[in-house]
Amino acid sequence: MDTHKTTITNCEKEPIHIIGRSQAHGVILVCNPISLEITQCTENAEQLFSLSVDHLLGQHLAILISSEKVNQIKEKLDQGKNLIPDEEVINNSKFLIIPHVSQGNLVLDFEPAGAGLNSSLNLNLLPAILSEIENTQSIPEMCKLAVSQIKHLFEYDRVMMYKFDDNWNGEVIAEVKEDHLESWLGLHYPARDIPKQARDIFLKQGVRIIGDVNFIPSKLIPEISPITNQPLDISRSELRSVSPIHIEYLQNMGVGASLTAAIILEGELWGLLACHHYSPKFINYHQRQTCKFITQVFSNSLTVKTTKTFLLQMEASDAIRKKLVLQMESISNIQDSLLNFSPKFTDIIECSGGAYYQEGKLKLVGITPQKEEVMDLLQNFIFKKDEEVFFTKSLGAQYSKAKSYTKLASGLLSLRLKDAKKSYILWFRPEISETVFWGGNPEKIGYVKEGIEYLSPRKSFEKWTQQNAGISKQWENYDLQAVAALQESITYIIVKKQRDEILHLN
Ligand code: BLA
């Protein structure tokens, strides 16, 4: 195969959507959607159809498939309806034809569909599988269930749930594998391993197989679409060839075939269902559709469970806020009522400690930096920022003096009260001092050979330990909502107390 070299700086730019090649097991054939004349075709038509590309180019599609099926395609195209896959026998071999339109080109993927290849799943099993997913009580439980279902259904050697963090690094959060394989559960991988353009394609395409990692890619002839005079976008082709970098990556891991499916939450990629097999493995289109369906149900259920987690957290903090309101109403000094009774303001969200600043006076609760350090943080960082709500999970990176106490306070959430006294409430979170295992050393991405810097997937997948220094657990939306609600309550009480005072004076 081609020796494609991508440098570190253009890694994100590799144009995998116009790769101009198919995987070896199927033929990509392109037609003019109006005349149905064949405009492009991959070279492997020679092996798979026993027809040369030269012979096919310029011919009507009816040279390959029955005129009845050609008419069906034409009718759907003319009416703007969804094209549907159909089977056809070409020179004694059966194929499944999977059509779609890309930039005004009719793209037909011809996949082998011979005996044994079309063993569709027993669809009677599907309702049970889906209700099992929906009935799980938590996201981790659902991930564990889904990987074992997929392992059972498709029999890949290793099935993983791979979850992205907010910087697109990922972690294997659930895994089922053959006993003899080492476990990758808990391993972290850097964002660069699945660059943006590859992640974007998953949002469109959903499921992708690499049937044989050692396949010889087959070139699309001609390379440029005669219809658009551009390289053809084949990001939605079932047969799109694979970036040589990713192939090298899989070869380094000893992987022979893969199946990858997108898990999407609110329109964004949340994670991937990643399956590896240690020898070639093809699963047919219908099986892939079943897999897609299962991951879609998983994605829907993820939305429900994420909302449920949010609501439960909101309910819990709301109950505490109500108690704090009662305390504020019954105790004359608001600061006193939030600090010296139970619950305290620090109970409203997950944190290790907090601070209350009012008119030059500072009071601390729980685990916090020293009083002078918090005072300095207020005067030289928070007051200058002058934001009503400010939050960070890496305080040291934003305010260098804070580096000396990031173990205690890598995370800071600060709230300015709406009173005349320039009051602030702070919540702190400690550093995640857990050890992170990277699948390979994330810093050793490039290597230099003969003065040229080449990119290579890591040659070694040994565990690399890296301290997650200076970073706390991130502040979630429900944390922000909880402190915003507290702010409203405090404002309400302040106004009420002022009014009561005025009435009392009169
Ligand atoms: C693609 N990289 C991918 C894909 C996965 C991973 C799942 C999508 C595969 C597919 O489309 O079939 C990464 N796979 C993983 C990881 C695990 C796994 C992390 O199983 C962990 C368990 N790859 C690199 C580097 C580059 C890179 C350094 O390691 C940078 C240039 C590129 N990865 C890369 C590209 C693709 C990719 C370009 C897209 C491949 C394609 O669709 O053609």
Residues whose N, C-alpha, C, O or C-beta is under 5 A from the ligand:
A	BS01	BLA	C11 E14 I16 Y189 R192 D193 I194 P195 A198 R208 S241 V242 S243 I245 H246 Y249 T260 A274 S456 P457
